[in-house]
Amino acid sequence: MSCLGSAKVDDRFAHISTRHPCFSGEANMAHGRLHLPVSPACNIQCRFCKRTFNKAEQRPGVSAQLLKPQGAVEMVRKALKLCPEITVVGIAGPGDTLATPHALETFRIVHKEFPDLINCLSTNGLLLERYAKDIHDVGVGTLTVTVNALDPVILDKICSHVVLDGKKYTGVEGAAILIEAQKRGIRKAADLGLLIKINIVFVPGVNGDHIGEIARTVAELGAGIINIIPLIPQHEFTDWEEPDCVELSKVREAAEKHLPVFRHCQHCRADACGIPGKGDLSSLLYGEQREFEQTFSHG
């Protein structure tokens, strides 16, 4: 990308980040987002991730129900009535957004009806290179890619398998396939002008010493901001120690040498609604009250 092109992207990032509650701490308390739970399947398996449908857990990978793309416009209308401060429509699950065509079709419909809203897609990046142009063409402006390691030996400890074009890959081989796909995808998305945030799930004793290197690499590939999410032990990591404040601060400092670090993540559900820093309205949106557990998984 040329220097002029980079400057334009930087200007867009500064403008959008002030309105995107997952890209800016200031926006996190002032602007809302709606997550549309339209993606039913995932093409990788992280060892800390347990995707499900329920009304109890407050974490990514969980939704009360699966929404069809054709119902998205009505859901956006209802959400805007509940929370006029919503500036972002995002799709973050409950499965991976590119594992099925549902997310892209939903954005195509929503962007036509609500062109002023920011469209944001989250993905593990396995199919990002393949669909980057489609993501851009359906009106997505901001992108979140979860990159937990760039060393296949490390990633093998975090991700148990990858499914690509109907074939299952495990071990270091599967990890290497995912890493290379993520690198190519981030580069292509950045070249298309998408504004990219990188999520890293921090697993103490596994990828902590590697986070600075992840930040350096994704910055070179074109990412603009990074979000380090502390592991909350569950699934295969049920007995693992979650990071303390000192450990989290250390890895954030390592990442911040290369990219700005977002520090206000709310670990949102796949059907979240409202202003993140002021509570969730999805129970009102979907017409049911919910009790929440404080658990987290993401892949």
MOVENWO-V419002 format. One record per run of one state. SS is the DSSP state (hx for helix, st for strand, lp for the rest). FROM is the first residue (numbers start at 1). TO is the last residue. If there is no record, write none. Layout:
ss:from:to
SS:FROM:TO
SS:FROM:TO
//
This chain:
ss:from:to
lp:1:2
hx:3:17
lp:18:24
hx:25:28
lp:29:31
st:32:35
lp:36:38
st:39:39
lp:40:43
st:44:46
lp:47:51
st:52:53
lp:54:56
st:57:57
lp:58:61
st:62:63
lp:64:68
hx:69:82
lp:83:85
st:86:91
lp:92:93
st:94:94
lp:95:101
hx:102:113
lp:114:117
st:118:123
lp:124:127
hx:128:137
lp:138:139
st:140:146
lp:147:151
hx:152:156
lp:157:158
st:159:164
lp:165:166
st:167:170
hx:171:191
lp:192:194
st:195:202
lp:203:207
hx:208:221
lp:222:224
st:225:230
lp:231:234
hx:235:237
lp:238:244
hx:245:256
lp:257:259
st:260:262
lp:263:272
st:273:275
hx:276:278
lp:279:281
hx:282:285
lp:286:292
st:293:293
lp:294:299
//
